[in-house]
Amino acid sequence: MGYSDTALRSWRKTGVIKKQGQEVIAKTISEPAGPKGAGSLLLERRSTEAVEVYLAMRVRGTQRRIKLGGLFDIGAGGRDLGIAYWREEVARVSGEVRQHGDIDRYEEHLRQSKITIQKRIDAEASRASLADLFADYIEDRRDKVSADQLAKFERFLEVDLLERSASISRLKARDVLPVHVLEILRKAWDRSAKGLADKQRAWLHAAFAFGLKAEYSLARTSAKTFGLTSNPVALLPKEYVPTPGTRTLTDQELQHFWATITEISTVGPVMARLFQFIIALGGQRVDQVTREPWESYDFEARTLRLIDAKGRGGVRRVHLVPLTERALAILTEVKKITGQHKWPWTTTGRSPINVSSPVHAVSTWLDTEYGKLDDKKIEKFGPRDLRRTCSQIMQRNGVEDRLSDLLQSHGVSGVVADHYRNNPAAYLPEKLKAVELFDGALEKILSAKLIVESSSGK
């Protein structure tokens, strides 16, 4: 039966054990671990508090030991690991040693197992967080989308992920579940910013799609790993249905806006002329115009070089816009104000006009005495509505839809555009035709006598 825990506790304390009916001082005690060849359970007393447990086996005439632990160590659940536990443990290890052939092979197996486990632990520890994933996604998009779009990504990362959803953003990307994504998006949705929530859903979906492939990209420079196996955003239904914009300015509203936007002190002279400039060029996108520096304007060729990064994937494409006499006259006025700066459309000199500023400027104008016609408040509109207004002016005045689309940089995409019609200058004659026809129609609107006078009498 072997020694009991009581006898071994006494031996640990005194060093004295009863063997064959006699009490003797012993440093070690052993008993067979099983059948012949299984080795033995060896206890070695180190002090009054420490007894070490070994599996001892003879290998080529020499005793080899494998240390397993300490007798009466505290195990799981706070219980002492007495002799019964160690008898089972020694028998188990003895069986594994014999299964591998000998102690040397068994110890090599243990060493390799530890290496494998550590690699797994290290790999798991290196898995990047959701915030890391989105930061990497931003870097991947840096030269593929506009600066304004990058700014939106960065704000989403800083505010909506790291600030408003801090605990979720710190989760490993592979541990993010649909319920976590839902919690992030609900913050915008619940404050009635449903369009923004829909955009954020698309951004997160794209980020996870990027992460699923990124680790296997030869071109990728980041060392972060994600270990993704699925896209959690894909399980969230797309519930937002945008309402198509329909607001256009009447000819009277457009004439009134053009004539008075430069008259109010709450809208600066550069901002006011920006509105006139984008209208003069047939309704170009405000964000594309504002970000271009003076060097994008070729006054000899009378063109403005814009970069269009619209559409799926944000493919960057050069869009050359012919400059009319009206547009050049506006630029002459602007150059007196910002000619010493890098950008024409700047109010600080340090950066272009912020993409949200024109929206606020229109709202400011609507809140002044000029925001009425015939004592009726003018319906709210924004820069996009000016673009739509210009498009419909062209439509009403016989400009072919294809020419109008070319001038406003609509619909020039696909394989044909990328590989065969990829010379921006080749479209200039048709764009010039469109903008000249538009300018003629605009002149009639701006020079017509207002039938309905503004409530201010101006």
Buried (B, 14 or more C-beta within 10 A) or exposed (E): EEBEBEBBBBBBEEBEBEEEEEEEEBEEBBBBBBEEEBBBBBBBBEEEEEBBBBBBBEEEEEEBBBEBBBBBBEEEEEEEBBBEBBBEBBBEBBEEBBEBEEBEEBBEBEEEEEEEEEEEEEEEEEBBBBBBBBBBBBEBBEEEBBBBBBEBBEEBBEEBBBEBBEEBBEBBBBEBEBEBBBBBBEBBBEEEEBEBBBBBBEBBBBBBBBBBEBBEEEEBEBEBBBBBEEBBBEEBEEEBEEEEEEEBBBBBBBBBBBBBBBBBEEBBBBBBBBBBBBBBBBBBBBBBBBBBBBEBBEEEEBBBBBBBBBEEEBBEBEBBBBBBEBBEBBBEBBBEBBEEBEBBBBBEEEBBBBBEBBBBBBEBBBEBEBBBBEEEEBEEBBBBBBBBBBBEBBEEBEBBEEBBBBBBBBEBBEEEEEEEEEEBEEBBEBBBBBBEBBBEBBEEBBEEEBEEBBBEEE
